[in-house]
């Protein structure tokens, strides 16, 4: 229901960040990571350094086995919210994954 509402909002206002965030989170939970990233990138157009959005994008990239992209998003997220322990922990995990991938 929320996804349908968000899609309706986007039809009327294609740049609506909240609607894109809602659909992005729905797609993340549904393991549709590429689609989630597409919507989260739309949010970043309005809120370019939003740590929650960046952290969720990092998670999508991690699940897609793209450690360098996950790491880059997590680094931006931590820069935007340096005291956020959850982001810090994710960043460390992504750093290890990126090192292992090399």
C-alpha positions as CSV (number, residue, x, y, z in Angstrom):
1,X,0.0,0.0,0.0
2,X,2.8,2.5,0.9
3,X,4.7,1.5,-2.2
4,X,1.6,2.2,-4.4
5,X,1.1,5.6,-2.7
6,X,4.8,6.5,-3.2
7,X,4.5,5.5,-6.9
8,X,1.5,7.8,-7.3
9,X,3.3,10.6,-5.6
10,X,6.3,10.1,-8.0
11,X,3.9,10.2,-11.0
12,X,2.8,13.7,-9.9
13,X,6.2,14.9,-8.6
14,X,9.1,12.8,-10.1
15,X,11.6,14.4,-7.8
16,X,9.8,13.7,-4.5
17,X,12.7,12.5,-2.2
18,X,10.4,10.9,0.4
19,X,8.6,8.8,-2.1
20,X,11.8,7.7,-3.8
21,X,13.2,6.8,-0.3
22,X,10.1,4.8,0.5
23,X,10.3,2.8,-2.7
24,X,14.0,2.4,-2.3
25,X,13.6,0.9,1.1
26,X,10.8,-1.3,-0.2
27,X,13.1,-2.6,-3.0
28,X,16.0,-3.1,-0.5
29,X,13.8,-5.3,1.7
30,X,12.6,-7.2,-1.4
31,X,16.2,-7.8,-2.4
32,X,15.8,-5.7,-5.6
33,X,19.0,-3.9,-5.1
34,X,19.5,-2.3,-8.5
35,X,16.0,-0.8,-8.3
36,X,16.7,0.3,-4.7
37,X,19.8,2.1,-5.8
38,X,18.0,3.9,-8.6
39,X,15.5,5.3,-6.2
40,X,18.1,6.1,-3.5
41,X,20.1,8.0,-6.1
42,X,17.1,10.1,-6.8
43,X,17.0,11.0,-3.1
44,X,20.6,12.0,-3.2
45,X,19.8,14.5,-6.0
46,X,17.9,16.5,-3.3
47,X,19.8,15.4,-0.3
48,X,23.4,14.7,-1.6
49,X,25.0,13.9,1.8
50,X,22.2,12.1,3.6
51,X,23.9,9.5,5.8
52,X,20.9,7.2,6.0
53,X,20.5,7.1,2.2
54,X,24.2,6.6,1.7
55,X,24.4,3.9,4.3
56,X,21.5,2.0,2.6
57,X,23.1,2.4,-0.8
58,X,26.3,0.9,0.7
59,X,24.2,-2.0,1.9
60,X,22.7,-2.5,-1.6
61,X,26.2,-2.5,-3.2
62,X,27.5,-4.9,-0.5
63,X,24.6,-7.3,-1.3
64,X,25.4,-7.0,-5.0
65,X,29.0,-8.0,-4.3
66,X,30.3,-4.5,-5.3
67,X,32.7,-3.9,-2.4
68,X,34.4,-0.7,-3.8
69,X,31.0,1.0,-4.3
70,X,29.8,-0.1,-0.9
71,X,32.9,1.3,0.6
72,X,32.6,4.6,-1.2
73,X,29.0,5.1,-0.1
74,X,29.9,4.1,3.5
75,X,32.8,6.6,3.6
76,X,30.5,9.4,2.4
77,X,27.9,8.4,5.0
78,X,30.4,8.4,7.8
79,X,31.7,11.8,6.7
80,X,28.2,13.1,6.9
81,X,27.5,11.5,10.3
82,X,30.9,10.9,12.0
83,X,29.4,9.9,15.3
84,X,27.1,7.2,13.9
85,X,28.4,3.9,15.3
86,X,26.3,1.8,12.9
87,X,27.7,3.5,9.9
88,X,31.2,3.1,11.4
89,X,30.7,-0.6,11.9
90,X,29.4,-1.1,8.4
91,X,32.3,0.9,7.0
92,X,34.8,-1.5,8.7
93,X,33.0,-4.5,7.3
94,X,33.0,-3.0,3.8
95,X,36.7,-2.2,4.1
96,X,37.5,-5.8,4.9
97,X,35.4,-7.0,2.0
98,X,37.1,-4.6,-0.4
99,X,40.5,-5.8,0.8
100,X,39.5,-9.4,0.4
101,X,38.2,-8.7,-3.2
102,X,41.6,-7.4,-4.3
